[in-house]
Amino acid sequence: MAIMRIDPIKGLETISKKMNDFMNEFEKGVSLEYGGFAPRIDIIEDEKKLYVQAELPGIAKEDVKLKINSDGVLCISGEKKRCEKCCENKDSIEVVRIERSFGAFNRSFQLPENIDKDSIKAKFENGVLEITLDKIEPEKPKEVHVEIQ
């Protein structure tokens, strides 16, 4: 009979690594959706600007609303409507397959503090909403010099 040494910590490290790998996959854009439409969003930044890009296929520019609230939260909302052909003759239509999702959506993102909220620019082209925000120099903390007596 051979004696085997068991290292319980090594087993926990393996489980921890697998859980971290699993959770990192969700951060890479893998998401589970049930029901309504939720547009995919990319947020990119460089030294001077922050860019937010939202895929909004099949949505009219008039059906999209964009705002920044006083807390610095960027809100993109709207509605993706089902095509009118599908709704005209409901009695004579037989649904063969539906893979696209429809409905109202609302996506919100906390903006960094160094964003100039008055500089927001938005462009809607080919089903992509592109939002551009300028960065500003953050306020430097005020220093008060105290005289030592």
C-alpha positions as CSV (number, residue, x, y, z in Angstrom):
1,M,0.0,0.0,0.0
2,A,1.4,3.3,-1.1
3,I,1.1,6.5,0.9
4,M,-0.3,9.5,-1.0
5,R,0.0,13.0,0.2
6,I,-3.1,15.1,-0.3
7,D,-2.8,18.9,-0.6
8,P,-6.3,20.3,-0.1
9,I,-5.1,23.9,-0.9
10,K,-4.0,22.8,-4.4
11,G,-7.5,21.6,-5.1
12,L,-9.0,24.9,-3.9
13,E,-6.6,26.8,-6.1
14,T,-7.7,24.8,-9.1
15,I,-11.4,25.5,-8.4
16,S,-10.7,29.2,-7.8
17,K,-8.9,29.5,-11.1
18,K,-11.7,27.8,-13.0
19,M,-14.3,30.1,-11.3
20,N,-12.2,33.2,-12.2
21,D,-11.9,32.0,-15.8
22,F,-15.7,31.4,-15.9
23,M,-16.5,34.9,-14.5
24,N,-14.0,36.6,-16.9
25,E,-15.9,35.2,-19.9
26,F,-18.9,37.2,-18.8
27,E,-16.8,40.4,-18.7
28,K,-15.7,39.7,-22.3
29,G,-19.2,40.3,-23.6
30,V,-20.9,36.9,-23.2
31,S,-24.3,37.6,-21.8
32,L,-27.5,35.7,-21.3
33,E,-30.6,37.4,-22.6
34,Y,-34.2,36.4,-22.2
35,G,-37.0,38.4,-23.8
36,G,-36.5,41.9,-25.0
37,F,-34.0,43.7,-27.1
38,A,-30.7,44.9,-25.5
39,P,-28.2,46.7,-27.8
40,R,-24.6,45.8,-27.7
41,I,-22.3,48.6,-26.4
42,D,-18.6,49.4,-26.8
43,I,-16.9,52.0,-24.7
44,I,-13.5,53.2,-25.9
45,E,-11.3,56.0,-24.7
46,D,-8.1,57.8,-25.7
47,E,-6.2,60.6,-24.0
48,K,-8.7,63.3,-25.0
49,K,-12.1,61.6,-25.6
50,L,-14.5,58.9,-24.5
51,Y,-16.4,57.1,-27.2
52,V,-19.6,55.0,-26.7
53,Q,-20.9,53.0,-29.6
54,A,-24.3,51.2,-29.6
55,E,-25.5,48.8,-32.2
56,L,-29.1,49.7,-32.9
57,P,-30.1,47.7,-36.1
58,G,-33.6,48.3,-37.4
59,I,-34.2,51.3,-35.1
60,A,-35.1,54.7,-36.4
61,K,-33.1,57.7,-35.1
62,E,-36.4,59.2,-33.8
63,D,-36.9,56.1,-31.6
64,V,-33.7,56.6,-29.6
65,K,-33.3,58.9,-26.6
66,L,-30.0,60.0,-25.1
67,K,-29.4,61.9,-21.9
68,I,-26.9,62.5,-19.1
69,N,-28.3,63.0,-15.6
70,S,-26.9,65.2,-12.9
71,D,-25.1,62.2,-11.3
72,G,-23.0,61.7,-14.5
73,V,-25.0,58.7,-15.7
74,L,-25.3,58.3,-19.5
75,C,-28.7,56.8,-20.5
76,I,-29.5,55.4,-23.9
77,S,-33.1,54.3,-24.3
78,G,-35.6,53.6,-27.0
79,E,-37.6,50.9,-28.7
80,K,-37.1,48.4,-31.4
81,K,-40.4,47.8,-33.1
82,R,-41.6,44.7,-34.9
83,C,-42.0,45.2,-38.7
84,E,-45.4,46.3,-39.8
85,K,-45.9,43.5,-42.3
86,C,-46.0,41.0,-39.5
87,C,-48.7,42.9,-37.7
88,E,-51.1,43.8,-40.6
89,N,-52.7,40.4,-41.2
90,K,-52.3,38.5,-38.0
91,D,-55.0,36.0,-38.9
92,S,-53.5,35.0,-42.3
93,I,-49.8,34.8,-41.1
94,E,-48.2,31.7,-39.8
95,V,-45.0,32.2,-37.9
96,V,-42.3,29.8,-39.1
97,R,-39.3,31.2,-37.1
98,I,-38.6,34.2,-35.0
99,E,-35.0,34.8,-33.9
100,R,-34.9,38.6,-33.6
101,S,-35.9,40.3,-30.4
102,F,-37.9,43.5,-30.1
103,G,-39.1,45.8,-27.4
104,A,-38.1,48.8,-25.3
105,F,-34.5,49.1,-24.0
106,N,-32.6,51.2,-21.5
107,R,-28.9,51.1,-21.0
108,S,-27.1,53.2,-18.4
109,F,-23.4,53.8,-17.7
110,Q,-21.7,55.8,-15.0
111,L,-19.3,58.3,-16.7
112,P,-15.9,59.1,-15.2
113,E,-15.6,62.4,-13.3
114,N,-13.2,63.9,-15.9
115,I,-15.9,64.1,-18.6
116,D,-17.2,67.4,-19.9
117,K,-20.9,66.7,-19.8
118,D,-21.6,69.8,-22.0
119,S,-19.5,68.5,-24.9
120,I,-21.6,65.5,-25.8
121,K,-22.0,64.8,-29.5
122,A,-24.0,62.0,-31.0
123,K,-24.1,60.6,-34.6
124,F,-26.5,57.9,-35.8
125,E,-25.3,56.2,-39.0
126,N,-25.9,52.7,-40.5
127,G,-27.6,51.4,-37.3
128,V,-24.8,52.5,-35.0
129,L,-25.1,55.3,-32.5
130,E,-21.7,56.9,-31.8
131,I,-21.5,59.2,-28.8
132,T,-18.3,61.3,-28.3
133,L,-17.5,63.0,-25.0
134,D,-14.5,65.3,-24.3
135,K,-12.3,64.7,-21.3
136,I,-11.4,67.6,-19.1
137,E,-8.5,68.1,-16.7
138,P,-9.7,66.9,-13.3
139,E,-9.9,69.5,-10.6
140,K,-6.8,69.6,-8.4
141,P,-7.5,69.3,-4.7
142,K,-7.2,72.6,-2.9
143,E,-4.4,73.0,-0.5
144,V,-4.5,75.2,2.5
145,H,-1.2,76.2,4.0
146,V,-1.3,76.4,7.8
147,E,1.2,78.6,9.6
148,I,3.0,76.9,12.4
149,Q,3.4,78.9,15.5
